[in-house]
Amino acid sequence: MMDLMDFLLEIEGNGIKIDLDVLNEVGSNYQREKDALEKRLDEIVTEVMGDTPINLNSGADLSKVIYSRQVMDKEVHRTTWNIGVDHRGKKLRPPRMNAAAFSRAVRETTQKIYRTVAQSCIECEGVGKIRKMRKDGTPFKQLNKCPVCHGEGALYIPHGKVAGLKLNPTSADDASINGFKTDKITIKKLISQAKFKDNLIAVEFLEKISRLNAISTYLDSFVKGIQTWTRPSGLLHSSFNQTVTATGRLSSTNPNFQNLPKGSKFEVRKAIVSRFENGMIGEWDFSGLEFRVAGELSRDDQIIEDILNGTDVHSQTASNIHQIPPEQVTKDQRSAAKSVTFSPLYGGTGAGEPDHVKTIFRSTIMSTKASRNGTANSQTKFSSEDLYKHRVADSLRSPELNGFGQEELPTTRKWLTSQCRALLRQIKSLWRVSVR
C-alpha cells in the first residue's frame, strides 16, 4: 500500500501532458455530433408524439416517448411499485409480481398517451396570458396565465393514434418515479426488445439517445473537466484516491481521469501526449485478474479450465447474452459483457436482467458448485458492510471459508502482493526514466 501511495504521489506531482489544441478540436467535433443527434431526435419525437411538447432531458417526458404511457397519480404509482427509501435510507425492494399482476399494475398506475395536434388557444389568442378585469370594468396591470391552455398558448388535441415508441417494461424492477426507467442499462435492454419487434424507429431513437448521453458526458465530464484543470504549462495534476471505491479500486478526481472510456471511439485520448519529443504513451494491465483470483480462491474446475485453455470468457458471456455464436460477437458486445462476467464477484445476482442472462449468473461462481467450493461463502464475507467498514482483511482470515484452508490464503495474498509490486517496480522504472 505504501509503495502504491509513493508511486501515486509521484504521478500526481509530475502530472500528465495535455495537448489543448487537440482537446479543443475533439470538443468541437463532439459538439457538432451532439447538435446533429439532437436535431434527428427532435424529428423522431415529432413523428411519434405529434405536436406534444417533449423535453428529452426530462425523465418523465423520455419515459412517455419510450413506453407510450404516463403516470396518472404519482403517489399511487410510488406506493404500488414500492418506490423510495426506508427509514435507514436504503432503496426499497420492488414488489414481487407474476406476469398477470404486473400487467394489471401497469394499467392501474399509468395510461396510454396519444399523438396530438396543436391548435391556437382562442381564449388568449395564442399568447398564453390574459388580462383580467376588475369589478369596475378596469383591467389589472399584470397579465395572468391563461386558465384554458395553462399558459401554453396552444391546446393539444389527441387524435386517437397511440403516441411514442410502444415499448414495454418487463418487470417491477423497471418502475421509476417518472413512470419507467430510462437509464443506460435499461435502454440497452430496450434496444434488444425493439430489434426483436422489428421496431426500427425505436432502435434508431434508443441508439441515438444512448449516444447523445455518452457525448454529453464526454463534453461535460472529460473535455470541459480536462480544460478546467489543465494548467497553463499544459500539465494536468489529477488526484488519485486509494480508499474511496467500495471494491478497492483506484479512483480519480479533479478531473476524473481514472475511468476514461476505452477504445479508439473515445477521441479525448488523442489529447493525452508525451511531454518529450518523439515520446510514447504506455499502457499496462493485468489480463482478467479478478476472474483468475476467483478461480484460485474457489478452485472452480470450469474457471480453471477456461483460464488454462485461454478461453475468452467475455466473448462467451456476450455470446450467451445476445444468443449468437462466439465468433459473431463484436468488440462493443464483448466490452459490455465484462460487467456481467465480473458482477457475481461483487454480489451481483442479475436482478432486472432477462431470464437467459440471469442463467449466466446462476451458472458462474455463484452456482451450487461454487457454493460447495467456498466462493459463495467468501462472497458472503465480502459483503457491502465489510467493504464499507474496511473489514475485508479480517474476512479473508476467517477459518469459515470452505474449499481452501487458511494456509492457502496467505499464499494467495503473497502471490498477489508480489505480482502487484513487480508491476509497480516496472512501471516506476519506466516512469522515472521518462521524466528525467
C-alpha positions in Angstrom: 0.0 0.0 0.0 2.8 2.4 0.9 4.6 1.5 -2.4 1.5 2.4 -4.3 1.0 5.6 -2.3 4.5 6.8 -3.1 4.0 6.0 -6.8 0.7 7.8 -7.0 2.3 10.9 -5.3 5.0 10.8 -7.9 2.4 10.6 -10.7 0.4 13.4 -9.3 3.4 15.6 -8.8 4.8 15.1 -12.3 1.4 15.5 -14.0 0.0 14.4 -17.4 0.7 16.3 -20.5 -2.4 17.5 -22.4 -2.4 18.9 -26.0 -5.1 21.6 -25.5 -5.3 22.3 -29.3 -6.2 18.7 -30.0 -8.6 18.7 -27.0 -10.4 21.8 -28.3 -10.7 20.2 -31.7 -12.1 17.0 -30.2 -14.6 19.1 -28.2 -15.7 20.9 -31.4 -16.2 17.6 -33.2 -18.3 16.2 -30.3 -20.4 19.4 -30.2 -21.2 19.1 -33.9 -22.2 15.4 -33.4 -24.3 16.4 -30.4 -26.2 19.0 -32.4 -26.9 16.5 -35.2 -28.1 13.9 -32.8 -30.5 16.4 -31.0 -31.9 17.5 -34.4 -32.6 14.0 -35.5 -34.1 13.0 -32.1 -36.4 16.0 -32.3 -37.6 14.9 -35.7 -38.3 11.4 -34.4 -40.2 12.8 -31.3 -42.4 14.9 -33.6 -43.1 11.9 -35.8 -44.2 9.6 -32.9 -45.7 12.2 -30.5 -47.3 14.7 -32.8 -47.3 18.3 -31.5 -47.0 17.3 -27.8 -44.0 19.3 -26.4 -41.3 17.0 -25.2 -38.1 17.7 -23.2 -35.7 14.8 -23.7 -33.7 16.0 -20.6 -36.8 15.2 -18.5 -37.1 11.7 -17.2 -40.9 11.9 -17.2 -41.1 13.0 -20.9 -38.5 10.5 -22.0 -40.5 7.7 -20.3 -43.6 8.9 -22.2 -41.8 8.7 -25.5 -40.3 5.2 -24.9 -43.2 3.4 -23.2 -46.2 5.4 -24.7 -47.6 5.7 -21.1 -47.8 8.4 -18.4 -48.3 8.2 -14.7 -51.8 9.0 -13.6 -51.2 9.6 -9.9 -47.6 9.8 -8.6 -48.5 8.8 -5.1 -50.4 5.8 -6.2 -47.6 4.9 -8.6 -45.0 5.2 -5.9 -46.9 3.1 -3.4 -47.8 0.4 -6.0 -44.2 -0.1 -7.2 -42.7 0.5 -3.7 -40.5 3.3 -5.0 -38.4 5.3 -2.5 -36.2 4.6 0.5 -36.8 3.1 4.0 -36.0 4.8 7.4 -32.3 3.8 7.0 -32.0 5.4 3.6 -31.8 2.1 1.8 -33.7 1.7 -1.5 -36.9 -0.2 -1.2 -37.2 -3.5 -3.0 -39.7 -3.7 -5.9 -42.7 -5.9 -5.2 -42.8 -9.5 -6.4 -45.4 -10.0 -9.1 -46.3 -12.6 -11.6 -46.9 -11.6 -15.2 -50.7 -11.1 -14.7 -50.3 -8.9 -11.6 -47.5 -6.9 -13.3 -49.7 -6.1 -16.3 -52.6 -5.2 -14.1 -50.4 -2.8 -12.0 -49.1 -1.1 -15.2 -52.7 -0.5 -16.4 -53.8 0.8 -12.9 -50.9 3.3 -12.4 -50.3 4.5 -16.0 -52.4 5.3 -19.0 -51.8 5.3 -22.7 -50.9 8.6 -24.4 -52.0 9.7 -27.9 -50.5 11.8 -30.6 -51.8 15.4 -30.6 -52.4 18.2 -33.0 -51.8 21.8 -31.7 -54.5 24.4 -32.0 -54.1 28.0 -31.0 -55.9 28.9 -27.8 -58.9 31.1 -28.6 -59.1 32.4 -25.1 -55.7 34.1 -25.1 -55.2 34.1 -28.9 -52.1 32.0 -28.6 -50.3 34.4 -26.2 -50.6 32.2 -23.1 -51.7 35.1 -20.9 -54.8 37.1 -20.4 -55.6 40.4 -18.8 -58.3 40.1 -16.1 -60.8 42.8 -15.4 -61.8 44.4 -12.1 -65.4 44.6 -10.9 -65.5 48.2 -12.1 -64.5 47.2 -15.6 -60.9 48.4 -15.5 -58.1 46.0 -16.4 -55.5 44.7 -14.0 -51.9 45.9 -14.7 -50.3 42.5 -14.6 -51.1 39.7 -17.1 -52.3 36.3 -15.8 -51.7 32.8 -17.1 -54.5 31.7 -19.4 -56.7 29.1 -17.4 -57.7 27.3 -20.6 -54.3 26.5 -22.1 -52.3 26.8 -18.8 -50.0 29.4 -20.3 -49.0 27.2 -23.3 -50.7 29.4 -25.9 -52.0 26.2 -27.6 -54.3 23.3 -26.9 -53.0 19.8 -27.8 -55.9 17.8 -29.1 -55.4 13.9 -29.2 -56.5 12.3 -32.4 -56.8 8.7 -31.4 -53.4 7.2 -32.5 -51.1 5.9 -29.7 -48.1 8.1 -29.3 -44.5 7.1 -28.6 -42.4 4.0 -29.4 -44.7 1.5 -27.8 -42.1 -0.4 -25.9 -43.0 -2.4 -22.8 -41.5 -2.6 -19.3 -40.6 -6.2 -18.4 -40.8 -6.3 -14.6 -41.4 -4.3 -11.4 -37.6 -3.5 -11.5 -38.3 -1.2 -14.4 -40.6 1.1 -12.5 -39.4 4.6 -11.5 -41.0 7.7 -10.0 -41.3 9.2 -13.6 -43.1 6.1 -14.9 -40.5 3.5 -16.0 -36.7 3.6 -16.1 -34.7 5.2 -19.0 -31.2 4.7 -17.7 -28.3 3.4 -19.7 -28.7 -0.3 -18.7 -32.5 -0.2 -19.3 -32.0 1.4 -22.7 -29.7 -1.4 -23.8 -32.3 -3.9 -22.9 -35.0 -1.9 -24.7 -32.8 -1.9 -27.9 -32.9 -5.7 -27.9 -36.7 -5.6 -27.4 -37.1 -3.1 -30.3 -35.0 -5.2 -32.6 -37.0 -8.3 -31.7 -40.2 -6.4 -32.5 -38.6 -5.0 -35.7 -39.4 -1.6 -34.4 -36.8 0.3 -36.5 -37.7 3.8 -35.4 -37.4 2.7 -31.8 -34.0 1.2 -32.4 -32.8 4.4 -34.1 -34.2 6.6 -31.3 -32.7 4.5 -28.5 -29.3 4.1 -30.1 -29.1 7.9 -30.7 -30.3 8.8 -27.2 -27.7 6.5 -25.8 -25.0 8.1 -28.0 -26.2 11.5 -27.0 -25.9 10.7 -23.3 -22.4 9.5 -23.9 -21.4 12.6 -25.9 -22.9 14.8 -23.3 -20.8 13.0 -20.6 -17.7 13.3 -22.8 -18.2 17.0 -23.2 -19.1 17.9 -19.6 -17.0 15.5 -17.6 -14.0 14.9 -19.7 -13.4 17.7 -22.3 -14.5 20.6 -20.0 -13.1 18.9 -16.9 -9.7 18.5 -18.5 -9.8 22.0 -19.9 -10.6 23.4 -16.5 -7.9 21.5 -14.5 -5.1 21.7 -17.1 -2.5 24.3 -16.0 -1.1 26.9 -18.5 2.0 24.7 -18.7 -0.2 22.0 -20.3 0.2 19.7 -17.4 -2.8 18.1 -15.6 -2.3 17.1 -12.0 -5.3 14.8 -11.2 -5.8 13.4 -7.7 -5.7 9.6 -7.4 -7.7 8.1 -4.4 -7.0 4.7 -2.8 -9.8 4.4 -0.3 -12.9 5.8 -2.0 -14.4 2.9 -4.0 -16.2 0.1 -2.3 -14.4 -2.5 -4.5 -10.9 -1.2 -3.5 -10.1 0.1 -7.0 -8.4 3.4 -7.6 -10.5 6.5 -8.4 -9.6 9.9 -9.6 -10.9 13.4 -9.1 -10.2 16.9 -10.4 -10.9 15.7 -13.0 -12.0 12.0 -13.2 -9.0 10.6 -15.1 -9.3 7.1 -13.9 -12.4 6.0 -15.8 -11.7 7.2 -19.3 -13.8 5.2 -21.8 -11.7 2.6 -23.6 -11.1 2.2 -27.4 -10.4 4.4 -30.4 -14.0 5.8 -30.3 -13.1 8.0 -27.3 -11.2 10.7 -29.2 -10.2 12.6 -26.0 -7.4 10.1 -25.6 -5.7 11.7 -28.6 -5.1 14.8 -26.4 -3.0 12.8 -23.9 0.6 13.1 -25.2 4.1 12.6 -24.1 5.9 15.6 -22.7 9.1 14.6 -24.6 10.0 14.9 -28.2 9.3 11.6 -30.0 8.0 10.2 -26.7 5.4 7.4 -26.4 2.5 6.7 -24.1 2.5 3.2 -22.5 -0.4 1.2 -21.1 -0.2 -1.9 -18.8 -3.0 -4.1 -17.4 -3.5 -7.5 -15.8 -5.5 -9.8 -18.1 -8.7 -10.9 -16.2 -7.1 -10.6 -12.8 -10.4 -10.7 -10.8 -11.6 -13.7 -12.8 -8.3 -15.5 -12.2 -8.3 -14.7 -8.5 -11.9 -16.1 -8.3 -10.7 -19.3 -9.9 -7.8 -19.6 -7.5 -9.9 -19.0 -4.3 -12.9 -21.1 -5.4 -10.9 -23.8 -7.1 -13.8 -23.9 -9.6 -13.0 -26.6 -12.3 -14.7 -24.7 -15.1 -12.9 -21.4 -14.4 -9.5 -23.1 -14.1 -10.2 -25.0 -17.4 -11.2 -21.8 -19.2 -8.0 -20.0 -18.0 -5.7 -22.9 -18.9 -7.3 -23.2 -22.3 -7.2 -19.5 -23.0 -10.9 -19.2 -23.4 -12.2 -15.7 -24.0 -14.8 -15.7 -21.2 -16.1 -12.2 -22.1 -16.8 -13.3 -25.6 -18.5 -16.4 -24.2 -20.6 -14.2 -21.9 -21.6 -11.9 -24.7 -22.5 -14.9 -26.8 -24.9 -16.1 -24.1 -26.4 -12.6 -23.6 -27.1 -11.9 -27.3 -27.7 -15.6 -28.1 -25.3 -15.6 -31.0 -22.2 -17.8 -31.8 -19.0 -16.5 -30.1 -17.3 -15.8 -33.4 -20.1 -13.3 -34.3 -19.6 -11.2 -31.1 -18.4 -7.7 -31.8 -15.9 -5.7 -29.8 -18.6 -3.5 -28.3 -20.7 -6.5 -27.3 -17.6 -8.2 -25.7 -16.7 -5.0 -23.8 -20.3 -4.6 -22.5 -20.4 -8.2 -21.3 -17.5 -7.7 -18.9 -19.8 -6.3 -16.3 -21.9 -9.5 -16.4 -18.7 -11.6 -16.1 -17.5 -9.7 -13.1 -20.7 -8.8 -11.4 -21.1 -12.0 -9.4 -17.7 -11.4 -7.8 -19.1 -8.2 -6.2 -22.5 -9.7 -5.2 -24.4 -9.3 -8.4 -27.5 -11.6 -8.8 -28.7 -10.5 -12.2 -31.8 -8.7 -10.8 -33.7 -6.9 -13.6 -31.9 -8.9 -16.4 -33.7 -11.1 -18.9 -34.2 -14.7 -17.8 -31.5 -16.1 -20.1 -29.0 -13.5 -18.6 -30.0 -14.5 -15.1 -29.0 -18.0 -16.0 -25.4 -16.8 -16.6 -25.3 -15.5 -13.0 -26.6 -18.8 -11.7 -24.1 -20.8 -13.8 -20.9 -18.9 -12.8 -19.2 -18.9 -9.4 -22.4 -18.1 -7.6 -23.7 -21.6 -8.7 -24.3 -24.5 -6.4 -20.9 -25.9 -7.3 -19.2 -22.7 -6.4 -21.1 -22.7 -3.1 -19.6 -26.1 -2.3 -16.1 -24.9 -3.1 -16.4 -21.8 -1.0 -16.8 -18.9 -3.3 -20.4 -18.2 -2.2 -19.3 -18.3 1.4 -16.4 -15.9 0.7 -18.9 -13.7 -1.2 -20.9 -13.5 2.0 -17.8 -12.4 3.8 -17.2 -9.8 1.2 -20.5 -8.1 2.0 -21.1 -4.4 1.5 -20.8 -3.9 5.2 -17.3 -5.5 5.3 -16.3 -3.3 2.4 -17.6 -0.1 3.8 -16.1 -0.8 7.2 -12.8 -1.9 5.7 -13.0 -5.4 7.2 -12.1 -7.4 4.1 -8.7 -8.4 5.5 -10.5 -9.9 8.6 -12.9 -11.7 6.3 -10.1 -13.3 4.4 -8.6 -14.6 7.6 -11.8 -16.3 8.6 -11.5 -20.1 9.1 -15.1 -20.5 8.0 -14.3 -20.2 4.3 -14.9 -23.6 2.7 -12.9 -25.2 -0.1 -9.4 -23.9 0.9 -7.5 -23.9 4.1 -6.2 -20.9 6.0 -2.7 -21.9 4.9 -3.6 -21.3 1.3 -4.9 -17.8 1.8 -1.6 -16.2 2.9 0.0 -17.9 -0.2 -2.6 -16.3 -2.5 -2.2 -12.9 -0.8 1.6 -13.1 -1.1 1.3 -14.1 -4.7 -1.0 -11.1 -5.5 1.2 -8.8 -3.5 4.4 -9.9 -5.3 2.7 -9.6 -8.7 1.4 -6.0 -7.9 4.8 -4.9 -6.5 6.6 -6.4 -9.5 4.3 -4.5 -11.9 4.8 -1.3 -9.8 8.6 -1.6 -10.0 8.5 -2.0 -13.8 6.1 1.0 -14.2 8.1 3.2 -11.8 11.4 2.4 -13.5 9.9 3.3 -16.9 8.2 6.4 -15.4 11.4 7.7 -13.8 13.4 7.2 -17.0 10.8 9.1 -18.9 10.7 12.1 -16.6 14.4 12.7 -16.4 
